[in-house]
Amino acid sequence: MSLAANGSAPAGRKQQMRGFVGFANLPNQWHRRSVRKGFNFTAMVVGESGLGKSTLVNTLFNHKLYPKKEVPAPHMERPKTVAIESISADIEENGVRLKLTVVDTPGFADFVNNDESWKPIVDNIESRFDAYLEQENRVNRAKLTDNRVHACLYFIQPSGHALRPIDIEFMRRLHQKVNLIPVIAKSDTMTDEEIHLFKQRILADIAHHNIQIFYAPSYDVEDDETLAENEEIVRKIPFAVVGSDQQVDTIDGRRVRGRAYPWGVIEVDNEEHCDFVKLRQMLIRSHMEELKEHTHNVLYEKYRSEKLVAMGVTQDHSVFKEVNPAAKMAEERALHDAKLAKMENEMKLVFQQKVAEKEAKLKQSEEELYARHREMREALDKQRLELEDKKRRLESGRPLTPEKGGYAQGSKKKGFSLRN
Amino acid sequence: MDAQQTTPLSQYVGFDSITRQIESKLLKRGFQFNVMVVGQTGLGKSTLVNTLFASHLIESKGRLEAHESPRSTTEIHPVSHLVVENGVKLRLNVIDTPGYGDQVNNENCWDPIIKYIKDQHSAYLRKELTAMRDRYITDTRIHCCLFFINPTGHGLRPIDVTVMKKLADVVNVVPVIAKSDSLTLDERDLFKERIRAEMQYHDIRIYPFDSDEYEEEERELNERIRSLIPFAVVGSERNVVVDGKQVRGRKNRYGVINVENENHCEFVYLRNFLTRTHLQDLIETTALRHYEAFRSRQLLALKESSSKQQAAQQAQQQQAQQA
């Protein structure tokens, strides 16, 4: 028994098997486990009002997820911002359970001013990523619920010309965060030729702006049939779809899902009439798991790394080196010692600085004191001199004050002064 | 001429030939009709106009190359053609408005359109008021505005309501559901009802208007037209083969649409309405209603501003006298 060649296996030796072991049964075990757990899938639909988003979702899953749209009467208030509404349903087919969630974005591109209409949508997708990130970082990770958006169906108006500015802007903002699947809505209004030219122009626009849409990837290991199918699917991208959740009668009497016009009946499930079958195949039958994987491995990882780097968590590359515990301890001790020495030095410096400050202050006050002392001494000396002067005068019987002496005599002796 | 006694004639005079005299004069002069198309890109405006007048009048101005940048404002593109049918000359002006409603932020995208319409009225007024005016003033006023509605099936979008209101004040508006081959008959009827309800709620007065002058059959005709509005149309410049005949239509993957088949779309009604029954009325209503309203507003404003100027001058003089 030879092993199937797996290109990504680590460099081990391919052994030849000598008997049947039984791990070929692994896929079956996986299958049973998955069926037991059930699957979940979250899709988002974005587009102008009236492009048939709800109808297409109902048609895709053959389940009336969205009831008939209630158009508000003229006098009722219209919402002023893009809303995010999500509907869930548990559907089952052949024993396989699918929890389907569809996120609708009513109001997108419906206003006069649609600047930033993508913001609520981008915020919603990122908040779902954040919720998953938070779950991953919890202590108890037993229950991980995956609410991330796995696919975003973007509805393009069937104008026949090219993408509109709002289409391009939206796709540019979201193609790195979600698997973008553009679809041409209400394509029953276009002829074959118009559809062909329109698709070409859309793809040219997408390439021109470097927008990454989801292309059904194919792997070399798969069989030819699958590869051929994949190629057919990729050729039809973007899908020109028509949706209908009602049954009509065709001219030759069959009862099919479709739309009845006076000039003919368009059948939704007929590949000649529209690309609905291919869309369903890619979205559900062949690439649903692909979409989930791509969301987890590529889009979510990108978001996660960007977010962690932005939070300041740096990648610690030393984690990957081989660690010797003794050497590590010595290293740590050395570090510790160095730290202590540094602290000591710092403290010394601070101490010296403080001492110098205090000295300077004391010197200053000393000088002030001296100055005062001198001043007072001088004042005292002056006073003493004055006092001695007065004493001498008193002793020699002279008048204390010369002018007073003159008047005390009664008359002013002219030319004859008793003053010395 | 009310209930006046008609005086009997004793002999044939021959003044009944005045109608033929007028006709021959008018035939020599030719007629002028200006129509404007307003709507989002990709709704088939150019195709419909070309289908209506059965000739290639305007080019589609959609963005077709990836490196072309989309238009950043609404541009006004008038194109003039002369068409002749059975000796009747019609000078046709088609005014296209590419870029309307195409940007992410469409605030005031209708301003260039309203301005253009008012400019035409104002140009006519100026020519009328000059002392030496031309014998026949060339009429560039917009006689009809075809407003294209997206076939969503839900109702009018906020931008449609705003613009239709503004347009209905200055021009005859004829709303049209574009690319109506995306609606089944039931969806179409429901859609029309909703649109009519919204137009009534927002008080948007669309052509045709009622007037006391109209006679019984004219009023009936108008009623019928009003019950059809908005017209659900499909346009096509190419021919397809239906029952061995070449007709204008579209060939899909699942059927062939005949543009001239009344069961398929209402193109025939629109064409008859515009060209066969109401062409003259559209021109007249523009002159009698919209132009008159514009004219009276302008002249009143002129009088007011001149009287204000006079009052200001008088006040100045008085002040000068007092000082």
Interface residues (C-beta under 8 A of the other chain):
Chain A: E48 S49 G50 L51 K69 V71 P72 A73 P74 H75 R78 D110 F111 V112 N113 N114 D115 S117 Q157 P158 S159 G160 H161 A162 R164 P165 I166 E169 K186 D188 T189 M190 T191 D192 R201 A204 D205 A207 H208 R259 A260 Y261 P262 W263 G264 V265 I266 E267 E272 H273 C274
Chain B: Q40 T41 G42 L43 S60 G62 R63 L64 E65 A66 H67 P70 D102 Q103 V104 N105 N106 E107 N150 P151 T152 G153 H154 G155 R157 P158 I159 T162 K179 D181 S182 T184 L185 R194 A197 E198 Q200 Y201 H202 R250 K251 N252 R253 Y254 G255 V256 I257 N258 N261 N263 H264
